[in-house]
């Protein structure tokens, strides 16, 4: 079964960490483009996402496979965390820690 395509400008949550951009599972982003699957992505569609800080400034634009995001739902609550490109990755150095 093919997952339903997420709508343009819909808010989504990351389902995995993207450490090269200091983004973590659960961070919220906005879909700004749908990317059709290619041979390089093994046919998996993807999305271009824009990530904002708490006051609405863009902090990253990233491309991810569709399996790396999920739509937000009405029973989820947003939270705030500090963003710093110099802060260590969560759970860094703790063997077996969940991401």
Residue pairs with C-beta under 8 A, 6 or more apart in sequence:
3 66
5 34
5 45
6 12
6 31
6 34
6 47
6 66
6 69
6 71
7 31
8 31
8 32
8 33
8 34
9 30
9 31
9 32
10 30
10 31
10 71
11 28
11 29
11 30
11 31
11 71
11 72
12 28
12 29
12 30
12 31
12 47
12 49
12 69
12 70
12 71
12 72
13 25
13 26
13 27
13 28
13 29
13 69
13 70
13 71
13 72
13 76
14 23
14 24
14 25
14 26
14 27
14 28
14 29
14 64
14 68
14 69
15 25
15 67
15 68
15 69
15 70
16 25
16 68
16 99
17 23
17 24
17 25
17 89
17 99
18 24
18 62
18 64
18 68
19 89
21 51
21 60
21 62
22 60
22 83
22 84
22 85
22 87
23 29
23 51
23 60
23 62
24 81
24 90
24 99
25 99
27 51
28 51
28 72
28 78
29 49
29 50
29 51
29 52
29 62
29 69
30 49
30 50
30 51
30 52
31 47
31 48
31 49
31 69
32 47
32 48
32 49
32 50
32 61
33 47
33 48
34 45
34 46
34 47
35 45
35 46
35 47
35 48
35 63
36 45
37 43
37 44
37 45
37 46
41 65
44 65
44 66
44 67
45 65
45 66
46 63
46 64
46 65
46 66
47 63
47 64
47 66
47 69
48 61
48 62
48 63
49 60
49 61
49 62
49 63
49 64
49 69
50 58
50 60
50 61
51 58
51 59
51 60
51 61
51 62
52 58
52 59
53 59
53 83
54 80
59 83
90 99
91 97
91 98
91 99
